[in-house]
Amino acid sequence: MADENDPMVESLQHLIATKSDQALRSLLTDFHPSDLAEAFQGLPEEEVLWVFSCLGPRMAADVLAEAGGEVLELLLARIPEGELAEILGEMEPDDAADVVGEIEDPERVKGILARMSELGRREVEGLLVHDEETAGGIMTSEFLAFPETWRVRNTIEFLRQAPPEIPFNNAYTLDSEGRLAGVFPIQRLVWSDPNRTLKEIAEGEVLSVTADMDQEEVAQLFAKYDLLALPVVDAEGRLTGRITVDDVLDVVQEEHTEDMFKMAGTSEDELVTRSARAVLALRFPWLLVALIGGGMCALLLRKFEGEIATHPYLAYYLPVIMAMGGNVGTQSSTLMVRGLATGQIQTSSLLPTIFREVRVGVLLGLSCGLLTGIFSGFLATLSGGPLAIGLIVALSMICSMTTATFFASLVPLTLSKLKVDPAVASGPFISVSNDVLGLAIYLTMTWSLHAYLID
């Protein structure tokens, strides 16, 4: 929810206080649609509905496209079907499809679509058939395309007589079968000979995607090739839509947010969940992983109870060993998950990537182990303990950090190879695993070496 003390919310509340529809209509045009949608989060429901009813169809369409969460749910539930159909008709097809997709009642969806224009209804229905997390789910059906046999002068004359309502940077050319053949920037029409054909001025190599491509892969293409738009084709190569960079920015934010929540062992749904039971269902499975890991650590400590009782100073360094292994493991798993998400790391280069992380773990282990070993050995001599404790701590930290980087890089890469979301393997799972490994390595190292170095 927006802060009620936010200047935007306060300004809107001052307008509402006038109780005047006319004043509200005249001043609402000063608000940017995204600011207005955000300000709605700080208003009571009835005030949101009243302010929204004072908006013109074009402004209402822009605000509805920017709204989300409880505000969008309220507007979709309370706006009459006829009015909602009119607003959707003002929206770009992909935005209209996104809004309709948020309506859970199938009968209400049918009623709204039935009240839209035939063209608008066909466009929205054509987009709704695609999965929302694919290229088809984020594309718009609005694009400029011309037969490649047209001449430049014919194209310019057509655009003069029927200028597009939406600004386009590029236009596409189609062959005689209606397949995507080329692309050219609109301004090239001005510079070209009027008698040349569009085939002559267009670039024949066109990067395109199919409607079933995952939206995350689409975002990677935009980032790799610095694209502003990307055409979408069907199985026969016919142009069906295009994806614009603003839609991809939404995808990047959505995917990043989703990965961050998964790495923390929860879900974005918790932000809007009011039920304690629902939150329990989201968090408990991950906390159960941590609980099982803690139980395993307890069993390990119980097994080595005699050594710890005989040499209690060994327990001083348990938290350090576990923490360093957990930290370096989290770093490696985060790098792997992010690299896989952005395409910087490929599953085809599995072994080199793991080997590089293991080398990093060795170097970090040597650096941290040397420092900790010197410190622990010096501290042990001050308290009357054996100097060799420093060697045990140093070796344990080297092994623990090396193992942690190996395990934390192997699991996400393996899951990605198995077509499982690697973000699921991070967070609590990796941390707990590294804690158990670190503890096992330190206690085993102590049990193996103390008879030779200490006793």
C-alpha positions as CSV (number, residue, x, y, z in Angstrom):
1,M,0.0,0.0,0.0
2,A,1.1,3.5,-0.7
3,D,1.9,5.8,2.2
4,E,-1.0,8.0,3.1
5,N,1.6,10.8,3.7
6,D,2.9,10.5,0.2
7,P,2.6,13.9,-1.6
8,M,0.8,12.2,-4.5
9,V,-1.8,10.7,-2.2
10,E,-2.2,14.0,-0.3
11,S,-2.8,15.9,-3.6
12,L,-5.4,13.4,-4.6
13,Q,-7.1,13.6,-1.2
14,H,-7.3,17.4,-1.5
15,L,-9.1,17.0,-4.8
16,I,-11.4,14.4,-3.4
17,A,-12.2,16.8,-0.5
18,T,-13.8,19.2,-3.1
19,K,-16.6,16.8,-3.7
20,S,-16.8,18.1,-7.2
21,D,-16.8,15.8,-10.2
22,Q,-16.0,18.7,-12.5
23,A,-13.0,19.8,-10.5
24,L,-11.7,16.3,-10.3
25,R,-12.1,15.7,-14.0
26,S,-10.3,18.9,-14.9
27,L,-7.3,18.3,-12.5
28,L,-6.8,14.6,-12.9
29,T,-5.2,15.2,-16.3
30,D,-2.2,16.6,-14.4
31,F,-1.5,13.1,-12.9
32,H,0.7,10.6,-14.7
33,P,-1.3,7.3,-15.0
34,S,1.4,5.3,-13.1
35,D,1.4,7.9,-10.3
36,L,-2.4,7.8,-10.1
37,A,-2.5,4.0,-10.0
38,E,0.1,4.0,-7.2
39,A,-1.8,6.7,-5.3
40,F,-4.9,4.6,-5.4
41,Q,-3.2,2.1,-3.1
42,G,-3.5,4.7,-0.3
43,L,-7.2,5.5,-0.7
44,P,-10.4,3.8,0.6
45,E,-12.2,1.6,-1.9
46,E,-15.1,4.0,-2.5
47,E,-12.8,6.9,-3.2
48,V,-10.8,4.8,-5.7
49,L,-14.0,3.9,-7.5
50,W,-15.2,7.5,-7.6
51,V,-12.0,9.0,-8.8
52,F,-11.7,6.2,-11.5
53,S,-15.3,7.0,-12.7
54,C,-14.2,10.6,-13.3
55,L,-11.4,9.6,-15.7
56,G,-11.9,9.7,-19.4
57,P,-11.7,6.3,-21.3
58,R,-8.1,7.0,-22.5
59,M,-6.8,8.0,-19.1
60,A,-8.8,5.1,-17.4
61,A,-7.2,2.7,-19.8
62,D,-3.7,3.9,-19.0
63,V,-4.4,3.8,-15.2
64,L,-5.9,0.3,-15.4
65,A,-2.9,-1.0,-17.4
66,E,-0.6,0.3,-14.5
67,A,-2.8,-0.9,-11.6
68,G,-2.0,-4.1,-9.8
69,G,-2.8,-6.0,-6.6
70,E,-5.9,-5.1,-4.6
71,V,-6.6,-2.0,-6.7
72,L,-6.8,-3.9,-9.9
73,E,-8.9,-6.6,-8.3
74,L,-11.3,-3.9,-6.9
75,L,-11.7,-2.2,-10.3
76,L,-12.2,-5.4,-12.2
77,A,-14.8,-6.5,-9.8
78,R,-16.8,-3.3,-9.5
79,I,-16.6,-1.6,-12.9
80,P,-19.7,-2.5,-15.0
81,E,-19.1,-4.8,-17.9
82,G,-20.0,-2.3,-20.6
83,E,-17.8,0.4,-19.2
84,L,-14.9,-2.1,-18.7
85,A,-15.3,-3.2,-22.4
86,E,-15.0,0.4,-23.5
87,I,-11.9,1.0,-21.5
88,L,-10.3,-2.2,-22.8
89,G,-11.0,-1.0,-26.3
90,E,-8.7,2.0,-25.6
91,M,-5.9,-0.2,-24.4
92,E,-3.1,-1.9,-26.5
93,P,-4.2,-5.5,-27.2
94,D,-1.4,-7.0,-25.0
95,D,-2.4,-4.8,-22.0
96,A,-6.1,-5.6,-22.5
97,A,-5.3,-9.3,-22.6
98,D,-3.3,-9.0,-19.4
99,V,-6.2,-7.2,-17.7
100,V,-8.8,-9.7,-18.9
101,G,-6.5,-12.6,-17.8
102,E,-6.8,-11.3,-14.2
103,I,-10.6,-11.8,-14.1
104,E,-11.3,-15.2,-12.5
105,D,-15.0,-15.4,-13.4
106,P,-15.4,-16.9,-16.9
107,E,-18.9,-15.6,-17.3
108,R,-17.8,-12.0,-16.6
109,V,-15.0,-12.5,-19.1
110,K,-17.5,-13.6,-21.7
111,G,-19.8,-10.7,-21.0
112,I,-17.0,-8.2,-21.3
113,L,-15.6,-9.6,-24.5
114,A,-19.1,-9.7,-26.0
115,R,-19.4,-6.0,-25.5
116,M,-16.1,-5.2,-27.2
117,S,-15.7,-4.4,-30.9
118,E,-15.3,-7.4,-33.1
119,L,-11.7,-6.4,-33.9
120,G,-10.8,-5.8,-30.3
121,R,-12.4,-9.0,-29.2
122,R,-10.5,-11.0,-31.8
123,E,-7.2,-9.4,-30.8
124,V,-7.7,-10.1,-27.1
125,E,-8.9,-13.6,-27.6
126,G,-6.0,-14.3,-29.9
127,L,-3.5,-13.3,-27.2
128,L,-5.3,-15.1,-24.3
129,V,-4.6,-18.5,-25.9
130,H,-0.9,-18.1,-25.1
131,D,0.7,-18.9,-21.8
132,E,1.3,-15.7,-19.9
133,E,5.0,-16.5,-19.4
134,T,5.8,-17.0,-23.1
135,A,6.5,-14.7,-26.0
136,G,2.9,-15.0,-27.1
137,G,1.8,-13.9,-23.7
138,I,3.7,-10.7,-23.7
139,M,3.5,-9.8,-27.4
140,T,1.1,-7.2,-28.9
141,S,-0.8,-7.9,-32.1
142,E,-0.2,-4.3,-33.4
143,F,2.6,-4.0,-35.9
144,L,3.4,-2.4,-39.3
145,A,3.9,-4.9,-42.2
146,F,3.8,-4.4,-45.9
147,P,4.2,-6.7,-49.0
148,E,7.9,-6.6,-50.0
149,T,6.8,-5.8,-53.6
150,W,5.4,-2.4,-52.6
151,R,7.4,0.6,-53.7
152,V,8.6,3.3,-51.2
153,R,6.3,5.9,-52.7
154,N,3.2,3.6,-52.2
155,T,4.2,2.9,-48.6
156,I,4.7,6.6,-47.8
157,E,1.3,7.5,-49.4
158,F,-0.4,4.7,-47.3
159,L,1.1,6.0,-44.1
160,R,0.0,9.6,-44.9
161,Q,-3.6,8.5,-45.5
162,A,-3.7,6.1,-42.5
163,P,-1.1,7.2,-39.9
164,P,-0.8,4.6,-37.1
165,E,-2.0,5.7,-33.7
166,I,1.0,4.0,-32.1
167,P,4.5,5.1,-32.8
168,F,6.6,2.5,-34.6
169,N,10.4,2.5,-35.1
170,N,10.4,-0.4,-37.6
171,A,8.2,-1.9,-40.2
172,Y,8.3,-5.5,-41.6
173,T,8.0,-6.8,-45.1
174,L,6.1,-10.0,-46.1
175,D,6.6,-12.3,-49.0
176,S,3.9,-13.6,-51.3
177,E,2.9,-16.3,-48.7
178,G,2.6,-13.8,-45.9
179,R,5.8,-14.9,-44.2
180,L,8.2,-12.5,-42.5
181,A,10.8,-11.5,-45.0
182,G,12.6,-8.4,-43.8
183,V,12.6,-5.3,-41.6
184,F,13.5,-1.7,-42.1
185,P,13.4,1.5,-40.0
186,I,10.5,3.8,-40.8
187,Q,12.8,6.8,-41.4
188,R,14.6,4.9,-44.2
189,L,11.5,5.5,-46.4
190,V,12.3,9.3,-46.4
191,W,15.9,8.7,-47.5
192,S,15.2,6.1,-50.2
193,D,14.4,6.4,-53.9
194,P,10.6,6.5,-54.2
195,N,10.7,3.9,-57.0
196,R,12.7,1.3,-55.0
197,T,10.8,-1.7,-53.6
198,L,10.6,-2.4,-49.9
199,K,12.5,-5.7,-50.5
200,E,15.4,-3.6,-51.8
201,I,15.6,-1.3,-48.7
202,A,14.8,-3.9,-46.1
203,E,17.3,-6.1,-44.2
204,G,16.6,-9.7,-45.0
205,E,18.1,-11.2,-41.9
206,V,15.4,-10.8,-39.3
207,L,15.7,-12.1,-35.7
208,S,12.3,-13.5,-34.7
209,V,10.9,-15.8,-32.1
210,T,7.9,-18.2,-31.9
211,A,5.0,-17.6,-29.6
212,D,5.9,-20.5,-27.3
213,M,9.4,-19.3,-26.4
214,D,9.8,-18.6,-22.7
215,Q,9.7,-15.0,-21.8
216,E,13.0,-15.2,-20.0
217,E,14.7,-16.4,-23.2
218,V,13.1,-13.4,-25.0
219,A,14.5,-11.0,-22.4
220,Q,18.0,-12.5,-22.9
221,L,17.7,-11.8,-26.7
222,F,16.7,-8.2,-26.1
223,A,19.7,-7.8,-23.8
224,K,22.2,-9.5,-26.1
225,Y,21.2,-7.7,-29.3
226,D,20.1,-4.3,-27.8
227,L,16.6,-4.6,-29.4
228,L,13.7,-2.2,-29.2
229,A,11.2,-4.7,-30.7
230,L,11.2,-8.3,-31.7
231,P,8.7,-9.9,-34.2
232,V,6.8,-13.1,-33.3
233,V,6.0,-15.7,-36.0
234,D,4.0,-18.9,-36.1
235,A,5.3,-22.3,-37.2
236,E,5.0,-21.3,-40.9
237,G,6.9,-18.1,-40.4
238,R,3.9,-15.8,-40.7
239,L,4.1,-12.6,-38.6
240,T,1.6,-12.8,-35.6
241,G,2.8,-10.0,-33.4
242,R,5.8,-8.1,-31.9
243,I,7.3,-7.7,-28.4
244,T,8.4,-4.3,-27.3
245,V,11.2,-3.4,-24.9
246,D,8.8,-2.0,-22.3
247,D,7.1,-5.4,-22.0
248,V,10.6,-7.0,-21.6
249,L,11.5,-4.6,-18.8
250,D,8.4,-5.9,-16.9
251,V,9.5,-9.5,-17.6
252,V,13.0,-8.8,-16.2
253,Q,11.6,-7.3,-13.0
254,E,9.1,-10.1,-12.6
255,E,11.7,-12.8,-13.1
256,H,14.2,-11.2,-10.8
257,T,11.6,-10.7,-8.1
258,E,10.5,-14.3,-8.5
259,D,14.0,-15.7,-8.2
260,M,14.8,-13.5,-5.1
261,F,11.7,-14.8,-3.3
262,K,12.5,-18.4,-4.3
263,M,16.1,-18.0,-3.0
264,A,14.7,-16.8,0.3
265,G,12.3,-19.8,0.5
266,T,9.1,-17.9,0.1
267,S,6.8,-16.4,-2.6
268,E,5.6,-13.0,-3.8
269,D,2.1,-14.1,-2.9
270,E,3.0,-13.5,0.7
271,L,3.1,-9.8,0.1
272,V,-0.6,-9.8,-0.5
273,T,-1.6,-12.8,1.7
274,R,-3.6,-12.0,4.8
275,S,-4.0,-15.6,6.0
276,A,-1.5,-17.0,8.5
277,R,-2.2,-20.5,7.2
278,A,-1.3,-19.5,3.7
279,V,2.0,-17.9,4.9
280,L,2.7,-21.1,6.8
281,A,2.2,-23.2,3.7
282,L,4.7,-21.0,1.8
283,R,7.4,-20.9,4.5
284,F,7.2,-24.2,6.3
285,P,8.7,-26.5,3.6
286,W,11.8,-24.4,3.5
287,L,12.0,-24.1,7.3
288,L,11.6,-27.9,7.4
289,V,14.8,-28.2,5.3
290,A,16.6,-26.0,7.9
291,L,15.1,-28.0,10.7
292,I,16.4,-31.3,9.2
293,G,19.8,-29.7,8.7
294,G,19.9,-28.6,12.3
295,G,19.0,-32.1,13.4
296,M,21.9,-33.5,11.3
297,C,24.3,-31.0,12.9
298,A,23.1,-32.1,16.4
299,L,23.7,-35.7,15.5
300,L,27.3,-34.9,14.4
301,L,28.0,-33.0,17.6
302,R,26.6,-35.9,19.6
303,K,28.9,-38.3,17.8
304,F,32.0,-36.2,18.6
305,E,30.9,-35.3,22.1
306,G,33.9,-37.0,23.6
307,E,36.5,-35.1,21.6
308,I,34.8,-31.8,22.3
309,A,34.5,-32.6,26.1
310,T,38.2,-33.5,26.2
311,H,39.3,-30.4,24.1
312,P,36.5,-27.8,24.7
313,Y,38.5,-25.1,22.8
314,L,37.7,-27.0,19.6
315,A,34.1,-25.8,19.9
316,Y,35.2,-22.1,19.7
317,Y,35.8,-22.4,16.0
318,L,32.6,-24.3,15.0
319,P,30.6,-21.1,14.1
320,V,33.5,-19.7,12.1
321,I,33.9,-22.9,10.0
322,M,30.2,-23.2,9.3
323,A,29.7,-19.5,8.6
324,M,32.5,-19.2,6.1
325,G,31.4,-22.4,4.2
326,G,27.8,-21.1,4.2
327,N,28.9,-17.6,3.0
328,V,31.1,-18.8,0.1
329,G,28.5,-21.4,-0.9
330,T,25.7,-18.7,-1.0
331,Q,28.0,-16.5,-3.2
332,S,28.7,-19.4,-5.6
333,S,25.0,-20.5,-5.9
334,T,23.9,-16.8,-6.4
335,L,26.4,-16.4,-9.2
336,M,25.3,-19.7,-10.8
337,V,21.5,-18.9,-10.6
338,R,22.0,-15.4,-11.9
339,G,24.4,-16.5,-14.6
340,L,21.9,-19.2,-15.8
341,A,19.0,-16.7,-15.7
342,T,20.8,-14.1,-17.9
343,G,22.4,-16.7,-20.2
344,Q,25.9,-15.8,-19.2
345,I,26.4,-19.4,-18.0
346,Q,25.4,-22.3,-20.3
347,T,24.7,-25.8,-19.2
348,S,26.8,-27.0,-22.0
349,S,29.9,-25.7,-20.2
350,L,29.2,-27.5,-16.9
351,L,32.6,-28.9,-16.0
352,P,34.7,-25.8,-16.8
353,T,32.2,-23.6,-14.8
354,I,32.3,-26.0,-11.8
355,F,36.1,-26.3,-12.0
356,R,36.5,-22.5,-12.0
357,E,34.3,-22.2,-8.9
358,V,36.3,-24.9,-7.1
359,R,39.5,-23.1,-7.9
360,V,38.0,-19.9,-6.4
361,G,36.9,-21.9,-3.3
362,V,40.5,-23.3,-2.9
363,L,42.0,-19.8,-3.2
364,L,39.5,-18.3,-0.8
365,G,39.9,-21.2,1.6
366,L,43.7,-20.8,1.6
367,S,43.4,-17.1,2.2
368,C,40.8,-17.3,5.0
369,G,42.3,-20.5,6.4
370,L,45.7,-19.0,6.7
371,L,44.5,-16.0,8.6
372,T,42.1,-18.0,10.8
373,G,44.8,-20.6,11.5
374,I,47.4,-18.0,12.6
375,F,44.8,-16.3,14.8
376,S,43.5,-19.6,16.4
377,G,47.0,-21.0,17.0
378,F,48.1,-17.7,18.7
379,L,44.9,-17.7,20.8
380,A,45.4,-21.3,21.8
381,T,48.9,-20.7,23.0
382,L,47.7,-17.7,25.1
383,S,45.2,-19.9,26.8
384,G,47.5,-22.8,27.4
385,G,46.2,-24.9,24.5
386,P,48.2,-26.6,21.7
387,L,49.5,-24.6,18.8
388,A,48.4,-27.4,16.5
389,I,44.8,-26.3,16.8
390,G,45.6,-23.5,14.3
391,L,46.6,-26.1,11.7
392,I,43.4,-28.1,12.3
393,V,41.3,-24.9,11.9
394,A,43.1,-23.8,8.8
395,L,42.8,-27.2,7.0
396,S,39.2,-27.5,8.0
397,M,38.4,-24.1,6.6
398,I,40.2,-24.8,3.3
399,C,38.3,-28.1,2.8
400,S,35.0,-26.6,4.0
401,M,35.1,-23.6,1.6
402,T,36.3,-25.7,-1.3
403,T,33.5,-28.3,-0.8
404,A,31.0,-25.5,-0.4
405,T,31.8,-23.9,-3.7
406,F,31.7,-27.2,-5.5
407,F,28.4,-28.3,-4.0
408,A,26.8,-24.8,-4.4
409,S,27.8,-24.6,-8.1
410,L,27.0,-28.2,-8.9
411,V,23.4,-28.2,-7.7
412,P,22.0,-25.2,-9.7
413,L,23.8,-26.3,-12.8
414,T,22.6,-29.9,-12.5
415,L,19.0,-28.8,-11.9
416,S,19.1,-26.4,-14.9
417,K,20.3,-29.4,-17.0
418,L,17.3,-31.4,-15.7
419,K,15.0,-28.5,-16.7
420,V,14.3,-27.6,-13.1
421,D,14.3,-24.0,-11.9
422,P,17.8,-23.5,-10.3
423,A,16.6,-20.8,-8.0
424,V,14.7,-23.4,-6.0
425,A,18.0,-25.0,-5.0
426,S,19.4,-21.9,-3.4
427,G,18.8,-20.1,-0.1
428,P,17.9,-22.4,2.8
429,F,18.9,-25.6,1.0
430,I,22.4,-24.5,0.0
431,S,23.0,-22.8,3.4
432,V,21.9,-25.9,5.4
433,S,23.9,-28.3,3.3
434,N,27.0,-26.2,3.7
435,D,26.5,-26.0,7.4
436,V,26.3,-29.7,7.7
437,L,29.3,-30.2,5.4
438,G,31.4,-27.6,7.3
439,L,30.6,-29.2,10.6
440,A,31.3,-32.7,9.4
441,I,34.6,-31.7,7.9
442,Y,35.8,-29.8,11.0
443,L,34.8,-32.6,13.4
444,T,36.3,-35.3,11.2
445,M,39.5,-33.4,10.7
446,T,39.7,-32.9,14.5
447,W,39.1,-36.6,15.2
448,S,41.6,-37.7,12.6
449,L,44.5,-35.3,13.6
450,H,44.1,-34.6,17.3
451,A,45.8,-37.9,18.3
452,Y,48.9,-36.9,16.3
453,L,49.0,-33.2,16.8
454,I,47.4,-32.5,20.2
455,D,47.5,-35.6,22.5
